[in-house]
Amino acid sequence: MNNKVVIVIVLLIIVLGGGYFASKSMMKPASTPEVAQPTTDEASPTTAMSPENSQAISVSGDEFAFTPATITLKKGEPATVTFKNTGKYPHNFTIAELNVKSETIQPGGETTVTFTPNKAGSFTYICTVPGHADRGMKGTLTVE
C-alpha cells in the first residue's frame, strides 16, 4: 500500500508541475501592432534626452488601471515616462495620438519612454495588450 501512495504523490507532482509550466507559457505577451512614426510634428520621440533635462513622470499599471489616471505635461518640453508593471499580466504604455509607445513588459518590469509633446490638448493613454483598454486600462494626458 505504501508503494501506491508514493506513486500517487509522484503523479500529482508531475501533473501539477506540468500545469504550472503550461500556465506560465500562456502568459507571454501577444504581439501588438506597432504605432506608426509621426508624419506631423505632434510629438518628437527622443532617446538622447536625459531624464534630468525633462519632465519626469512615474506611471504604474496593473489589472486594469494606470496610476496616476491623469498626467499634465508642458507643450514643447521633453517628457520621460517611467512605466512600471505592478500587475500580474504583461502591460505597456501607449499614447497613439502622439505616436508614443513603450515596450510591453512582464510583471515587475519597468521601462522608460521619452518624447516631446508638441501639440496642446487632451490625449488618452492606454495599454494596447488586447482587451486591456476595454477593461479600463486608460488614462488622460493633458498637454498645456
N, C-alpha and C positions, 0 to 999 in steps of 0.2 A: 504494500500500500504506500510506503514512503516513496518508492520509485514513481508511482503515478502522480503524487503531489509534486515532486521535483519536475516531472515532465510538464505538468500543467503550468507551473510557475515559469519555466523556461519558455513555453509557448506564449504565455501572456507577455513576457518581456519582449519577445520578438515582435508580436503583433502591435503592442503599444509603441515600441521604438520605431517600427515602420510607419505607423500612423503619424507620429511626431515629425519625422523627416519628410513625409509626404505633405503635411500641412505647411511646413516651412518653405518647401519649394513652390507652393501655390501662392505664397505671399510676395513673390518677386514682382516688381513694378511692371505694369503693362507699358508698352512703348506708347508714347504720346506724340502727336504731331508737333513738329517744330513751328514756332511762330516766325513768320517771315520777317526779314530785316526791314527797317523803316525805309519807306520810299519818300517820306516827307521829313521835315525837321521836327517831328513831335517829340522825340526823345533820342538822345545820343548815348548809347551804351559805351562805357569806358571801362577799361581794365587797368590802365596805368595810374588812375587816380587812387591815392592812398586814402584809407578811411579817416585819417586825421584832417584831411582837407575837404571833407564832405559832410553832408547831413547824415548822421548815423542813426539808424532805426533798427531795433531788435523786434522780430516777429516770431511767434511760435505758432505751430499748427498741430492740431490733434483731431480726434473724431468728433464732430466735423465742424471745426471753427478755427478762426485765427484770433490771436491775442497780440496786439490790440485789434479791434474790429474797425478802427478808423485811424488814419495816418494823415498828417498835414505836412507838406513839403513846400519849399520856395521854388518858384519857376526860375530856371536858368542856373540853379546851384546843384552841383553833383550830389547824389544821394547814394549811400551804401546801406542796403538792407541785409542784415544778418538773419537768415531764416533757420530756425531750429525745429526739427520734427520731434514733438513731445508725445506723439501718438503711437499707435501700435501698427499702423499701415504706412506704406510709402506716401509721401506728400511732396508738393512743390509750391512755389510762389510765382504767380503769373499776372502781369498787367497787360492784357492783349492790346488795348488801345495805345499803349506806349511802347509796344514791342519789347517788353521786359519779361524774361523767364529764367527762373533758376533751374538747376538740375533737379530731378526727382530724387529725393534722398530717403534712405531707410530710417526706421525708428531710431531715435537717439542721435541721428546725424545732424550736421549743420553745414550750411553753405552761405556764400555771400554773392550778391549781385549789385553792381554799381552802375548807375545811369544818371543822366541829366534830364530832368523833366523840362522840356522847352515849350510846353503848352499848358495854360491855366485851365482849370476845370475840375470836375469830379470824375473819378475813374474807379472801376471795380477791379479788385484783385481777387483771384480765385486759385484753387488747386485744380489743375487740369486732369488729374487722375480720374478716369471715367466714373461718374456718379458722385464724386465728392462735392462739387459745386452745387449740384442738385439737392444734396443733403444739407446744405447750409454753409459750406466752407467758402465763404465770401467775406470781403471787407471793402471799405471805401477809402480811396486815396484822394485827398483834396490838394490840388496844386494852386498856390496863391501867387 
